[in-house]
Amino acid sequence: MNDADFNVILGQAKMASLEIPPHAAVHAMVRHCSELLRQRLKASRNRRGIVVGCGSGDEVVYLRRALGSTRIAGLDKERRFSAVARNDACVLVGDAERLPFPDDTFDFAAAFHSLEHVGDPRRMLDALRRVLQPGGWFYVGVPNKSRLIGYMGSFDATPWQKLSWNIQDYTAKLRGRFRNESGAHAGFTREEILELLEARFAQVQILTEQFLRFKYAGRVPKLALDILLAPGLIDYAAPAHYAICQKGFQPGTDTRRARLP
């Protein structure tokens, strides 16, 4: 990583605008993430954060405005960034499994449906843990491999695309190829993502139910949500799983795992 790229992380670039993009411009999980981080991070305009697999970079722009920090950046393997992200100079091309940042750099990290797209999720999580400061937070969302139906909450997809993607998923399942490494948008079961996270972080809290209530409050009747999110159904009804984790403050604390409710 050259000095210009690292200067983005250090906040040398300025926000092109203080205006937060409309809610429709980012997924609900990005808004959920920002609310949780505001509760957990110390009040400061110097918060450092990294979004890995940031796509267009609009998620990064939203977090920079919502958290009031120019020291939040995004990394993606492809250069397909939006105009506003380029204007903010807050995005760079890089490898999620080999993050080009020093150890203990960031106060938080986020991966919004990107973990399932890398060749080795364990290496990506190891890299993220390395660049987080002790006590740093990591928010992650991944597709639920056990889901019966997916993509219904995708705000930027047409009904035909959602139907087509579900057909592709079931075709892959029937062929025994419903795996991330086979190119399917499979994701992880609840236990799989827990195992990956608990091996690396001191505290892990699954947020699936909390997030879905946050996203659909006022849009889906509470009784219907209560039924879909009941313990026996949520692992099949939820299209994705969400979690927030904290890196241990002392060396070795990440091996003493604390699974939070």
TORBATOR-392252 format. One record per residue (C-alpha): residue in one letter; x, y, z. Coordinates in steps of 0.02 Angstrom, whole numbers, plus 50000, padded with zeros to 5 digits. Example, Ala and Ser with C-alpha at 12.3 -4.5 7.8 and 13.67 -1.06 7.14 Angstrom:
<recs>
A506154977550390S506844994750357
</recs>
This chain:
<recs>
M500005000050000N500725016949952D500695032850058A499245040349961D498145025249998F498595025250182N498275043950193V496465040050151I496385029550309L497235043150410G495915055550357Q496895066550237A495435066050116K493925076750158M492105072150141A491375079649985S489755082850079L489095081050256E487395075350191I486965057350232P486355047850078P484505043150078H484085026950170A483625018950004A485425020949947V486085008150073H485484991550141A484624991450311M486104981750383V487234996850353R486055007950454H485924994350586C487824993250593S488025012050613E486785012450758L487684998450850L489385006350822R488775023050888Q488275014151048R489955005351065L491275017651003K491895032351104A491265049151043S492635055150926R492835061850751N494405051450733R493595034250726R494515022950605G493515009950510I493664998350361V492274990550256V492934975150166G492064970550005C491284987849991G490634986449812S490155003649749G490765011849910D489085019749950E489055009950114V490705018150161V490035035450118Y488515032350227L489565026750377R490745041650359R489255053550369A488315043850503L489835042150616G490585059050573S492315052850528T493415054550374R494475040050435I493295026750370A493745018350207G493215003950096L494154990450004D493564979749859K494404968449733E493564977449588R493634995749541R491774999049521F491585013449642S490205026349632A490535044549593V490185050149771A491385037149842R492735042749720N492415060949765D492655056549948A494285047349904C493785034050030V493945017949928L495385007649863V495674991249772G496414977049874D496374958949930A495204955050077E496304940350127R497884951050129L497334967850197P498674980950160F498614989350330P499704988550486D499184978650639D497974986750762T497435000650643F495545001350653D494235004250787F492974994150687A492774983650530A491264978150432A490904965050300F489194966750221H488874950450126S490674948950067L491364934550172E490504921550063H491374928249907V493194925949959G494224910549925D494634907450107P493464915250237R494654910450377R496064920450302M494934935550280L494374934650461D496184932450519A496654947850418L495214958050490R495644952950668R497454957850639V497044975650582L495784978750722Q496394987450878P496194978051043G494384980451092G493904984350912W492224979250841F491774968850688Y490024968550610V489654954950483G488174949550378V488154933350277P486824923650181N485994909950285K486454893350206S484934885150287R483674897550216L482134891350128I481924907450027G483164921349998Y483354938649922M481604944549966G482274959950055S483454965249913F482894983049879D483844984349714A483214968149635T481664965149528P480394951449573W481014941549423Q482814942549483K482314936549657L481364921849583S482804917749467W484084918049608N483024906449715I482854894349570Q484744894749548D484964891049734Y483814875949731T484604869549571A486314870449655K485614861349808L484894847349701R486574845449613G487544845449777R488444861549729F487654873749852R489344879349916N490244896049913E491784888449833S490694881649691G490084899049648A488404897649734H487804911849845A487654899449987G488344908450139F488474899950308T487354891250433R487164899150604E488364886650681E489634888650541I489754907550561L489804905850750E491244893450739L492224905150625L491954920350734E492154912250905A493854905650854R494474923450828F493514935550940A493264937351127Q491414941351116V490194936050982Q488364941150976I487184934450843L486044948550786T484924939650662E483294941850756Q483734959350814F484174964750637L482604957650557R481504966350686F482474982350652K482244980650463Y480424975450458A479694985050606G478114993550545R478214984450378V477744966750433P476424963250567K477234959450735L476314942850750A477004937150583L478764942150635D478564933250801I478094917250710L479474918250579L480794922550709A480284909150834P481744897950890G481164883150786L480944893150625I482194907350621D483634896750557Y482594892850402A481564908750385A483004921150401P483804924750232A485434929850315H486354929750480Y487124944950565A488364946450708I489434958850801C491084953750880Q492424961750986K494284958450979G495064954551148F495964968151243Q497414957051295P498404943951197G497544927251210T495854933651266D495064929351100T495264910951142R494144913051297R492554914351199A491014922951264R489434919251167L488194933251201P486304931151185
</recs>
